[in-house]
Amino acid sequence: MKKVKKLGVVLAVAMSMTMLAGCGKTKQKDVINKYADMCVLGDYKGIEYHPLVAEVDVADIQYEVMQLMASVAAEQPIESGTVESGDVVTISFDGTIDGAAFEGGSTQGQTTELELGSGRMIPGFEEGIMGHEVGESFTIDVTFPNDYYNEELAGKDAQFAITIASAVRKIMPEYNDEFVAANTEYKTVEEYEASIRESLETQYKENMDSYNKSNITTTVVANAEIKEYPEKEMQEMLDETMENVKTEAEAYGYSIPDYIKARYGVSTEEEFRQNISDMIKEFMNEKIVLCAIAKAENISVSDDEIKAYKQEMMESGGFPDEKTFDSVYSDEDVMYYTLADKVVNYLYEQAVPVDAVETSTTTDAE
């Protein structure tokens, strides 16, 4: 059984509305005034925060090296012996709870590939396969996590009858200067690892800055008093989001309840709507407060800044062209996101760091 993330992703569609075209200075001022007048600002300068910092360590660099080596590793079929962590197995399985089959607990006579040790499955599943041989059929006992997305399975003990149909083992190349020269733009291990460190340091700083900015912004928003909301706009955002979810569900052949349960781990459509409503309210709280600060500090964005930010959004969002991007985000959306970024940077510059907190970094895909 795969692990599925709970609802917590920002649904971009909830933040994309069809608004007025154009982003001239008059329009920008009108947008700022529209939202700014909906709140009374609290303290927003000199906010104290505990900065999160992270250092690149040897394990981080080794992980990147192993990723490269794995990408060019040869694969050798396992003819005899047992499978182990790192092997890619082709398996079939049938799961039961108290002797009864359950939805999603079987490959239904088909096979599926799984890299052992990848952490894709629930705890104990991959570990239970390790040590068995190709062609072997066996049964393992596992327990679904208490916070498993499917509440009907959470915390329950299950048995899985598993058959290993085949397996391959990655044969790692030797890691040396010759390998680096053949597979990277660098000539030596030292040069390559120095480049990894530099890249990770930049990445970690960006991640930590983003985390710190988020905490500061959250404090500033909490300090403000929201007097009113653009109710019609928020309802339109909710309706559009639900319509998009309905379209997605139909495209995959799901009912809406089954789709939101499988993708977001939410039990009912009503709960899902409430989650989206809460997200929209949080988004609007931030928008109102940041526009109010922009007005108070006379912060605005130029056409060139908007254009540059739009390009960043297109690249980070993987949009194939500007037409596709424009079908999701309006000119006003892009103007606001550019402005919000500038205001948040202003808040960060004004904030006061105290008692830095070190954190370990994570390099897995999750």
N, C-alpha and C positions, 0 to 999 in steps of 0.2 A: 504494500500500500504506500502510495506516494505521500509525502508531506505537502500540504498546501498552505500557503500563507493566508492569514486572516485578513479581513478588510482593513486597509490602512494605506492603500495607494491613493494618490491624488488623481481623481478622474478628470482628465483635461477637458473633456466635453462639458463638465459642469461649470467650467470657467470660461467657456467660449460661447459668446452670444453674438447674434447678428445686431450690430450697433450702427451708428451713423458713420458714414465714410469720411475719410480725411482726418488729418492730425495737425492742422494749422495751430498757431499760437493761441488764437481766440478760442478754438475748440478745446484745446488743452486746458486753458484757464476755466472754461465752463465746466469741464469734467471735474477738475479739482474742486471747484466751488460747490458743485452738486453734492459731492460726498463729504467734503470738509465740514459743511454746515450741519451734518447729522450727528456730530459729537462735540464734547467738551474735552479738550486735551488735559491729561494729568502730567506728571513728570516724564520727560523724555530725553533730557540732557543729563549727562553724568551718571547714567545708569550703571550701577556696580554689577559685575558678573564674574563668575568663576570660569576663566577660559579653559577650554579643553585642549590639551596638547598631546601630540603623539610623535614618537621618534621611530625612525626606520631602524630595524635591527637585522641581525644576520639571517634569522628565520624568514623574514619578509623577502630578502634577496634570494635566498635558496628556493623559496616557493616559486618565484618568477623564473628562475633557472630551470626548475623541474617542469614547469609548464611548457617551456620551449622544448626541452628534451622529449617530453611526452608527445608533443605535436609532430615530431619527426621519428619517433620510435617505430621500430619494426614490430609486426604482430606475428606471433608464433602460435599455431594451434596447440592446445594442451591435449596430448594423446594419453598421458598417464599421470598419476599422482593427483594430489588434491589442489583445489583452487584456493587462492589467497587474495588478500587485499591488493587492489590494483588490476586484477584480472577482470576481463569483460566476459560475463557469462550470458548464455542464452537459456532462459528458463521458462517453465510454465508452472503455475501454482493455483491451488484452490484453497480458500480460507473458510474457516468455520468458527462460529462462536456458540458454545454449548451444543456442538454437534450440528448446528444449522448454518447453511450458507448465508452470506449477506451480500448486499449490493456493492459491486466494485471490488469484491474480495477474490476474484478469479480472473485468469487470462482466458477462460472459456475455451480451452483446448488449443489456443494459440500460444505463441512464444513471444517473449519480450527480452530485450537486452538490458543488462544492468552492470555497471562498473562497481565492483565490490569496494567498499570504503568511501564511496562518493557521498554518502549521507542522504541519498535521494529518498530512501524508504524509512519507515518508522524504526525507532531503536530496536535492535535485536534481530531484525530481518536479514540484513546483509551479513551480520556477524554469524548468524545461524547457518548461512550457506558456506562460509569459509570452512575449509577442512574436509569438505566432501569432494567426491570424484565426479568427473564427467560421466553421464549416463546413470548416475545414482538417483534414486528416489528416496525421499526421507520426509520427516515431519518435524517442524520446529514450533516452539511455544513462544509467543510474544505478547506484550501488553500495549495497547494503544495509549498514547500520552493522554494525560488528564485534560490538556488543552487542545486536543485534536479538533480539527475544524468541524468534523461531523460529530455532533453531540451524542448521537445514538451509539457511536462506537467509542467515544472518549472514556478512557480508564478501563476498558473491558479486556479480558484475556481472550486470546484467539490462537487457533492452531492453523498452520499452513502446510499443506502437502505439496512438496516442491520436487520438480525433476530438472536436473541440469542436462540440457540437450547437447550443448557444446560450450567451449570456452577458448579464449585466446589470451595470451600473456604478452604484454609489451616488453620488448627487449630494448632497454635504454642504451643509447650510444655513449661512448666515453666522453666525459666532459673535460675538454682541454682547449688550448689555443686553436688547434686545427678545427675543432668543432665550432668554436665561436666564429672563426673567419669564414667558415662555409655556410653558416646559418644566420649571421647577423651582419651589420655594417661595421662591426668592430674587429680588430685583429687579435686581441688577447683577452683572456679571462678577466684580467685586471681592468681593462678598458670597459668591457661589457658590464661588469658588476658595478663599476663607478657610474655608468649611465643609468643602470637600474636604480641605484641609490638616489641619484639626482631626480629622476622621474618620480619616484615614490615620495620623495621629500616635497616636491611640488604638489603632488596629488593629495598627500596628507594635510598639507597646509591649507589647500583649498577646502578639503572636507572639514577641517577643524574650524576654519573661518566661517564656513556655512553654518556649522553647528552653533558657534558662538553668536553669530548674527541672528539666528533663529531664536535663541534664548533671550537676547536683548529685545527683539521685536515683540516676543510674547509678553515680556514684562511691560513694555511701553503700551501695548494694546490693553492689557489688564488695568493699567493706571488710568485709562481714559473712560469717560462716561458716554455710552452710545445713547443718543436721544431718540433716534428713529431709524428705521430700515427702509430700503427701497423694496417694499413687499412684492410689488408686481414683477419686478426684475428677478427677485429670488424665486418666485413661483415659476416663472418661465424657465429659469435654470434647472429647477427640479423636474419640470415636465419634459424638458428636452433631454435631460439625462436618462430619465425613465424610458423615453421613447427610443433612445439609442440602445439601452440595455435590452429592450424588447426586440429590436432589430437584430442585435447580436445573438440573442437566444434563438430566434427563429432561424437564423443562418446556420446555427449548429444543431438544429433539430431539437432544442430543449424547450420546455415550458419555462416561464420566467422564474417561478419558485425553484425549479431544479437547477437552472442556470446560475442564479445568484448563490445557491447553496454550494454548487460545485466550484465556482470561481472565487467567491468571496467568503465562503464559510458562514453565511448568514441564513438563519433558519426560515424566516418568513419575508414576504415582500414588504409587509408593513415595517418590519425592523430595518430592512434595507433602505426604504424611503426615509426613515427617521435618521439613519446614518448619513445619507446624502444631504438631508436638510441641515444636519449639524455641521457637516463639512462646508456647506454653502454659507451658513451663518458665520463660521470661523473665518472663511475667506472674506466675507463682507465686513466683519469687524476690522480685519487688517486693512482692507481697502479704504474704509472710512477714515481710520486713524492715520494711515500713511498720507492720504490726500490732505488731511488737516495739517499735518506737519509740513507738507510741501507748501501749503498756503502760508503757514506761519513763518516759514524760513525762506519764502520766495524761491523755492527750488523748482526748476523746470527742466525739460529735456529738449534738445535741438533735433531737427530732422535727421542730421547725420548720426546722432546718438541712437535715435529710434531705428534707423536703417541698420546700423551695426548690431544692435541688440536683436533685431529680427533675424539677421543672418545667423547669430549664435543660436537662436531658438530653432531655426531650420536645421542647423547642423546637429545640435544635441538631440533633436526630436526625430532625426532620420527622415525628414520630408524629402521626397524625390525632386520636387520643384516648388516654385513660389505659388503656383495656382492651387496645388494641393494644400499648402500651408494656409492660404487665404480662405480656403473652404472651412477651415477649423477656427482660425483666429481672425477677428476683425481688426481694423486699423486702431480702434480704440483700445482693444485688448493689448496690442503690442505697445501702444503709447503708455498704457498704465503699467505694464510689466517693466518697461524701461524706467519709468519714473519711480516705481516702487524700489527697484534695485538701487537707484541713486539715493533715495531717502534712507534705505536701510544701511547703505554704506556711510551716510552722514551720521546715523545713530551709532554705528560701530566706532567711528572716529571720535565721537563725543563720549562714549562709554568708558568706564574705569575698570580695568581688570584687577581682580583680587584673588589671591590664593589659587594659582593655577592647578588644575587637576590633570594628572597623567592618565592616559588610557591606552590599552593595548589595541593594536590595529587588527583588522580582519581581512583576509585575502580570499575568502571563498566567494563563489558567485552569488550567494544568497545575500 
